[in-house]
Amino acid sequence: MSADYKVHGSVAVITLNNPPVNGLGYATRLGITKGLAKANANKKVKSVVITGAGKAFSGGADIKEFGTPKALQEPNLLSVILAVENSSKPVVAAVHSVCMGGGLELSLGCHYRIAAPGCNVALPEVKLGLIPGAGGTQRLPRVLGVETALNMIVSGEPVKSELLASLPGQKLFDKMAASPESLLEEAMAFAKSVAAVRPLPLVRNLPSKHPLGDAYFQFARNMVKGMAKNFPAPAKCVDAVEASTKKKFDDGMVYEREIFINLMWTPECRALRHLFAAERAASKIPDVPSDTPVREIKSVAVIGAGTMGGGISMNFLNAGIPVKMLEMKQEALDRGIATIRKNYESQVKRGKLKQDKYDQRMSLLSTTLSYDDLKDADMVIEAVFEEMGVKEAVFKELDRVMKPGAILATNTSTLDVNKIASFTKRPQDVIGTHFFSPANVMKLLEVVRGEKTAKDVLATVMALGKKIRKTSVVSGVCDGFIGNRMIEQYSRQAGFLLEEGCTPAQVDKAVEKFGFAMGPFRMGDLAGNDIGWAIRKRRYVEKPNLKYSKTADLLCEMGRYGQKTGAGWYDYQAGKRDAIPSQLVVDMIEKHRKDLGITPRKISDEEIVQRLVFALVNEGAHILEEGIASKASDLDMVYITGYGFPIHRGGPMLYADQFGLFNVAQAMQRFARNPLDDAEFWQPAPLLAQLVAKGKNFN
């Protein structure tokens, strides 16, 4: 049973006990209703307290049951709340630490609520593409007022209990406890004090209204529409809260449930639920148990004070971990520190960072020009030029100076981590930590596991990634790892589309309309077209038969490297990032087509999107079958957090599942028949072909 029952004199205490956040799974729900039945049958018991064990009252639905029949198994949460409301003896919710989702809805079904200070209160269902489904949209407006409740429901963000308790006229909390430690004692005393009160107060009987009525809800809809254009749930939150002001309570509950069920089946909801689970699954590595001991990381060294080195350093400074930054010249160090200062000062100016926090972070940063000064660091990350000879020199020095047991990490984005590890006498301590630029902003961290990387090193870096607030995804060693290996095929298709008849603006617009943060050509201009050029030059030697469009090479030969040179696929004005279509580039592409004897054709947005996205999918399937990634959801996390793939579509692999893998394979066969495309690439990866044959999906 996931709820404990104990009688203290005249008060029965039901304690939710389903760690880590007391999710309201079937066993917990059953425990609550059985406890209530016992309390109501015991003549000595005069009142009941419901609280949560450990570090939460309740975080809501049990994620292990989400979307399964067990989540609806009786008693479901609606039935539990009804049993609480119908208790013949007063029920007091003693909430602390975390009171979210179904946990908050359960407390709203109780007759009274007492809260500990510091409790995070929220209805976060909108973040999963849903609305609250157990009365949250009907009860919260009745205790907090329509506007406060709607803001909480639409944003899904947590609010501290003491802030809610301070609102004028609020009826959410009947009492605030002096401290989390005294909560249970105060809750039992409060329960005794209300034992004889009749009739028992019910939130459902309170009024819900807004003085401006229809005008307010129309305003709210307009605001939500602008903020959440790709997601239906926020607008439906407005509809449900409005129903609390216009319908009888029971009718409002039916309406809320109807919306909840309908949203559950939308592709947007499936995408958000998939990503919620995928983020948690990313930290689970099949052959590295969750209890693997980790190494202590009290200090970090960073080699290189450039854009990447500075950004990487900021992640650790933000987490309170001291950083020693190394460069070969003092001027380079000075520039690096100046950039870090500028970034922090900008945050202070915008009110995002307090001055004392800024001072504290800068005090954790030290610099050196000598490798010998790094010897005591627990981990070192190199962020030097992407060339194997440079990496070799750095790792030989690190092998010489670093203490035994120190983790040696490389920030390489494409190079062979096994080869880098071979430059040391301790390959078990070497790992790839591929930060994405700007490293202090981007959430993704590709953790590259070498063939000799020790399990405790991998476990340590994954735990460290969590500490510095990154979404860490494990990749095996291959050229480009997960993200850059897949994006190469996407970029190749973008090049072929130009040769066949598209302009850069047409391709970018089609992809951005699909939901990408930016199309391939704007992305190239932002990253620097010379980076892709360097990779292609390597490819021409390593894979001479691999087909490429030469348009990008011609662009680079014109010196158009992107925003940093003021000209790339687009033209740029000084100080601005607006991409202005370039006639010069269009003329270059047209001349190139003519030289190749290609007659341009009209290409639909649908074909553009499918060729780019299915290129990611097919390469992703190869990555999975080679064991470079352990699960399809890891690829989705890489693309959502590192490459601007539209969140409402859940990542390329989930999108392929929802599109239908049979349909994906059919489209690929069409592309293979295009004489200007790469027919060999469009042969479905064996894994994709197997899944189609078995009628299965990636996820």
RAQUI-V365960 format. One record per residue. PSI is psi in radians with two decimals (* if undefined). OMEGA is omega as a letter, one per 40 degrees, with the letter a starting at -180 (NA if undefined). D_LAST is the distance of its C-alpha to the last C-alpha in whole Angstrom. Layout:
psi	omega	d_last
PSI	OMEGA	D_LAST
PSI	OMEGA	D_LAST
This chain:
psi	omega	d_last
2.29	a	32
0.48	i	30
2.24	a	33
2.57	a	36
2.24	i	40
2.43	i	43
2.26	i	46
1.65	a	49
-2.00	a	52
0.10	a	51
2.21	i	48
2.32	i	45
2.11	i	42
2.07	a	38
2.01	i	36
2.30	a	32
1.26	i	31
1.37	a	27
2.72	e	27
-0.36	a	26
0.40	i	26
0.87	i	27
2.52	a	24
1.06	i	25
3.09	a	23
-0.82	a	25
-0.67	i	27
-0.76	i	29
-0.74	i	29
-0.70	i	31
-0.68	i	33
-0.84	a	34
-0.64	i	35
-0.70	i	37
-0.74	i	39
-0.75	i	40
-0.75	i	41
-0.82	a	43
-0.74	a	45
-0.42	i	46
-0.25	a	48
1.99	a	49
-0.46	a	53
-0.46	a	53
2.21	a	50
-0.36	i	51
2.90	a	47
2.47	i	44
2.31	i	42
2.20	i	38
-3.08	a	37
2.50	i	34
2.78	i	34
-2.37	a	33
0.50	i	32
2.58	i	31
-1.13	i	32
2.37	i	29
0.04	i	26
-2.57	a	25
2.55	i	22
1.99	a	20
-0.44	i	17
-0.43	a	16
-0.12	a	17
2.24	i	15
0.09	i	14
2.82	i	15
-0.49	a	19
-0.52	a	20
-0.47	a	20
-0.08	a	23
2.36	a	25
2.43	e	28
2.14	i	30
3.09	a	27
-0.64	i	28
-0.70	i	30
-0.67	i	32
-0.81	a	33
-0.66	i	34
-0.71	i	36
-0.66	i	38
-0.85	a	38
-0.65	a	40
0.03	i	42
2.38	i	43
-0.19	i	47
2.52	a	47
2.42	i	46
2.20	a	43
2.20	i	42
2.16	i	39
1.70	a	39
2.53	a	37
2.80	i	36
-1.26	a	34
2.14	i	31
1.59	a	31
2.72	i	28
-2.23	a	26
-0.46	i	27
-0.76	i	29
-0.70	i	31
-0.66	i	31
-0.79	a	32
-0.58	i	35
-0.34	i	36
-0.27	i	37
2.79	a	39
-0.54	a	43
2.77	i	43
2.30	i	41
2.39	a	42
2.54	i	40
2.58	i	41
2.62	i	41
0.08	i	38
2.27	i	35
2.06	a	32
2.26	a	32
2.74	i	29
1.53	a	27
0.24	a	24
-0.54	a	22
-0.46	i	23
-0.22	i	20
0.23	i	17
0.35	a	19
3.06	i	21
2.86	i	24
2.46	a	26
0.12	a	26
0.70	i	28
0.01	a	31
-0.70	a	31
-0.28	a	32
-0.58	a	35
-0.69	a	36
-0.72	i	36
-0.45	a	38
-0.40	a	41
-0.42	a	41
-0.12	a	40
2.66	a	41
-0.82	a	39
-0.85	a	39
-0.77	a	38
-0.81	a	35
-0.70	i	34
-0.75	i	34
-0.72	a	32
-0.71	a	29
-0.62	a	29
-0.60	a	28
0.07	a	27
2.54	i	28
2.59	i	30
2.45	a	34
2.50	a	36
-0.67	a	38
-0.55	i	42
-0.78	i	41
-0.68	a	40
-0.41	a	43
-0.13	a	46
2.38	a	45
2.32	i	48
0.05	a	48
2.54	i	44
0.31	a	44
-0.86	a	41
2.26	i	42
-0.35	a	46
2.57	i	46
2.27	i	45
2.74	a	45
-0.59	a	47
2.84	i	45
-0.60	a	41
-0.59	a	43
0.01	a	46
-0.92	a	43
-0.78	i	43
-0.79	i	47
-0.62	i	48
-0.71	i	45
-0.70	i	47
-0.72	i	50
-0.73	i	49
-0.70	i	48
-0.68	a	52
-0.39	a	53
0.16	a	51
-0.59	a	52
-0.05	a	54
2.26	i	53
2.51	e	53
2.76	i	51
2.31	a	48
2.38	i	47
2.32	i	43
-0.64	a	41
-0.41	a	41
-0.14	i	45
2.66	i	45
2.70	i	45
2.03	i	42
2.77	i	44
2.34	a	44
-0.49	a	48
-0.10	i	47
-2.15	a	44
-0.67	a	43
-0.72	a	44
-0.80	a	42
-0.55	i	39
-0.73	i	39
-0.78	a	39
-0.72	i	36
-0.76	i	34
-0.74	i	36
-0.81	a	35
-0.70	a	31
-0.73	a	31
-0.51	a	32
-0.43	a	29
0.95	a	26
-0.49	a	26
-0.01	a	22
2.22	a	22
-0.42	a	23
-0.80	a	23
-0.72	i	26
-0.61	i	29
-0.48	i	28
-0.75	i	29
-0.79	i	32
-0.77	a	33
-0.73	i	32
-0.68	i	34
-0.68	i	37
-0.55	i	37
-0.41	a	38
-0.23	a	41
-0.37	a	42
2.77	i	40
2.69	a	42
-0.87	a	39
-0.64	i	38
-0.67	i	37
-0.67	i	36
-0.73	i	33
-0.74	a	32
-0.78	i	32
-0.78	a	29
-0.69	i	27
-0.80	i	27
-0.79	a	26
-0.85	a	23
-0.75	a	22
-0.70	i	22
-0.59	a	20
-0.51	a	17
0.05	i	16
2.60	i	17
-0.55	a	14
-0.75	i	16
-0.75	i	15
-0.70	i	11
-0.81	a	11
-0.68	i	14
-0.67	i	12
-0.80	a	9
-0.62	i	11
-0.83	i	13
-0.66	a	11
-0.68	a	10
-0.70	i	14
-0.63	a	15
-0.46	a	12
-0.53	a	13
-0.14	a	17
2.05	a	16
2.14	a	17
-0.76	a	16
0.24	i	20
1.73	a	21
2.66	a	22
-0.36	a	22
0.27	i	26
2.23	i	27
2.50	i	30
2.71	i	30
2.59	a	33
2.21	i	35
1.69	a	35
-0.34	i	38
2.64	a	38
2.50	i	37
2.51	i	39
2.21	i	37
2.01	a	39
2.21	a	39
0.34	i	40
-2.81	a	39
-0.82	a	36
-0.82	a	34
-0.76	i	36
-0.77	i	37
-0.73	i	34
-0.78	a	32
-0.73	a	35
-0.61	i	35
-0.74	a	32
-0.67	i	34
-0.71	i	37
-0.53	a	35
0.10	i	34
0.36	a	37
2.15	a	37
2.48	a	40
2.34	i	39
2.11	a	42
2.32	a	42
2.43	i	43
2.92	a	45
-0.43	a	47
2.52	a	50
-0.65	a	51
-0.67	i	50
-0.69	i	46
-0.79	a	46
-0.73	i	48
-0.74	a	46
-0.78	i	43
-0.70	i	44
-0.68	i	45
-0.74	i	42
-0.79	i	41
-0.80	a	44
-0.75	i	43
-0.80	i	39
-0.72	a	40
-0.61	i	43
-0.70	i	41
-0.68	i	39
-0.79	a	43
-0.65	a	44
0.07	i	41
0.24	a	41
-0.28	a	38
2.31	i	40
2.63	a	43
-0.73	a	46
-0.59	i	46
-0.71	i	42
-0.84	i	43
-0.72	a	46
-0.75	a	44
-0.77	i	41
-0.52	i	44
-0.34	i	46
-0.14	a	43
2.22	i	43
2.88	a	45
2.83	i	46
2.78	i	48
0.07	a	49
2.28	i	49
-0.57	a	46
-0.47	a	48
-0.08	a	48
-0.05	a	44
-0.45	a	45
-0.05	a	44
2.53	i	40
-0.39	a	38
2.51	i	35
2.41	i	36
2.15	i	34
2.41	i	35
1.04	a	35
-3.10	a	37
2.45	a	37
1.25	i	34
2.28	a	37
-0.65	i	36
-0.68	i	40
-0.76	a	40
-0.69	a	37
-0.81	a	39
-0.74	a	42
-0.83	a	40
-0.48	i	39
-0.67	i	42
-0.76	a	44
-0.69	i	41
-0.60	a	41
-0.74	a	45
-0.50	a	45
2.54	a	42
2.73	i	43
2.42	i	41
-0.14	i	38
2.53	i	37
2.25	a	33
1.96	a	34
2.51	i	31
2.43	i	31
0.30	a	29
2.53	i	29
-0.24	a	27
-0.39	a	27
2.82	a	29
1.93	a	29
-0.55	i	29
-0.69	i	30
-0.72	i	33
-0.74	i	34
-0.55	a	33
-0.24	i	36
-0.07	a	38
2.93	i	39
0.15	a	40
1.05	a	37
-0.40	i	34
-0.36	a	32
0.01	a	33
2.41	a	31
2.72	i	28
2.32	i	26
1.58	a	26
1.71	i	25
2.60	i	26
2.56	a	25
2.42	e	29
2.27	a	30
-0.45	i	29
-0.08	a	31
-0.84	a	29
2.39	a	25
-0.43	a	23
2.40	i	21
1.95	i	22
2.06	i	20
1.94	a	22
2.06	a	22
1.99	i	23
2.88	a	26
-0.34	i	26
0.06	i	29
2.22	a	28
2.59	a	29
-0.64	a	26
-0.49	i	28
-0.78	i	28
-0.81	a	25
-0.69	a	24
-0.81	a	27
-0.63	i	26
-0.73	i	23
-0.67	i	25
-0.68	i	27
-0.72	i	25
-0.71	a	24
-0.62	i	28
0.27	i	28
0.72	i	25
2.69	i	23
1.86	a	19
2.27	i	19
2.28	a	16
2.34	i	17
2.57	i	18
-3.13	a	20
2.12	i	23
2.94	a	23
1.99	i	25
-0.07	a	23
-2.41	a	20
-1.06	a	17
-0.92	a	18
-0.48	i	22
-0.73	i	21
-0.70	a	18
-0.42	i	21
-0.70	i	23
-0.64	i	22
-0.79	a	21
-0.65	i	25
-0.75	i	26
-0.66	i	25
-0.69	i	27
-0.75	i	30
-0.66	a	30
-0.64	i	30
-0.78	a	33
-0.53	a	35
-0.25	i	34
-0.13	a	35
2.82	i	33
2.79	i	35
-0.71	a	33
-0.67	a	33
-0.77	i	32
-0.85	a	29
-0.76	a	28
-0.72	a	29
-0.76	a	26
-0.66	i	24
-0.57	i	25
-0.62	i	25
-0.48	i	22
-0.08	i	21
2.56	i	21
-0.62	i	24
2.59	a	26
3.01	a	26
-0.56	a	26
-0.67	i	30
-0.65	i	31
-0.73	i	28
-0.74	i	30
-0.63	a	33
-0.78	a	32
-0.53	a	31
1.94	a	34
-0.37	i	34
-0.43	i	36
-0.84	i	33
-0.62	i	31
-0.77	i	34
-0.71	i	35
-0.75	a	32
-0.68	i	32
-0.66	i	36
-0.72	a	34
-0.69	a	32
-0.51	i	35
-0.83	a	36
-0.68	a	33
1.27	a	32
-0.35	a	35
-0.10	a	33
2.31	a	30
2.32	i	31
2.62	i	31
2.45	a	33
0.05	a	36
-0.72	a	36
-0.62	i	35
-0.75	i	37
-0.66	i	40
-0.80	a	39
-0.60	i	39
-0.41	i	43
-0.03	a	44
0.27	a	43
1.45	a	41
-0.11	i	38
-2.70	a	37
-0.61	a	38
-0.37	i	40
0.08	i	42
0.05	a	42
2.31	i	41
-2.22	i	38
-0.44	i	36
2.91	i	38
2.61	a	41
2.46	i	41
2.57	a	44
2.26	i	45
-0.01	a	44
2.67	a	41
0.04	a	38
2.26	i	38
1.99	a	37
2.07	a	40
2.39	a	39
2.11	i	42
-0.59	i	44
-0.74	a	45
-0.75	i	41
-0.74	i	41
-0.71	i	44
-0.77	a	43
-0.76	a	40
-0.71	i	42
-0.73	a	44
-0.78	i	42
-0.81	a	40
-0.74	i	44
-0.56	a	45
-0.13	a	42
0.51	a	43
2.26	i	40
2.06	a	41
2.60	i	38
2.84	i	36
2.21	a	35
2.25	a	31
2.74	i	29
-0.63	a	27
-0.78	i	24
-0.73	i	24
-0.90	a	25
-0.80	a	21
-0.73	a	20
-0.70	a	21
-0.84	a	20
-0.73	a	17
-0.37	i	16
-0.73	i	18
-0.77	a	16
-0.81	a	13
-0.72	i	15
-0.64	i	16
-0.68	i	13
-0.70	i	12
-0.74	a	15
-0.72	a	15
-0.78	a	12
-0.43	i	14
-0.14	a	17
0.24	i	16
-0.63	i	16
2.61	a	13
-0.32	a	12
2.64	a	8
-0.59	a	6
-0.45	i	7
-0.66	i	10
-0.69	i	11
-0.72	i	10
-0.69	i	13
-0.79	a	15
-0.52	i	15
-0.77	a	16
-0.29	a	18
-0.32	a	20
0.16	i	20
0.41	i	20
2.47	a	17
2.17	a	18
-0.69	a	16
-0.11	i	16
-0.10	i	14
0.12	a	11
2.79	a	11
-0.65	a	11
-0.70	i	8
-0.67	i	7
-0.73	i	10
-0.72	i	10
-0.78	a	7
-0.56	i	10
-0.51	a	13
2.03	a	12
-0.52	i	11
-0.77	a	15
-0.62	i	16
-0.84	a	15
-0.65	i	17
-0.76	i	20
-0.70	a	20
-0.63	i	20
-0.64	i	23
-0.77	a	25
-0.60	a	25
-0.43	a	26
-0.12	a	29
2.01	a	30
-0.35	a	33
-0.12	i	32
-3.07	a	29
1.65	a	27
-0.63	a	27
-0.74	a	26
-0.62	a	23
0.10	i	22
2.14	a	21
2.37	i	17
2.53	a	16
-0.71	i	16
-0.77	i	13
-0.77	i	12
-0.71	i	15
-0.78	a	14
-0.71	i	11
-0.79	a	13
-0.60	a	16
-0.05	a	14
0.51	a	12
3.03	i	9
2.95	i	5
-0.78	a	4
*	NA	0
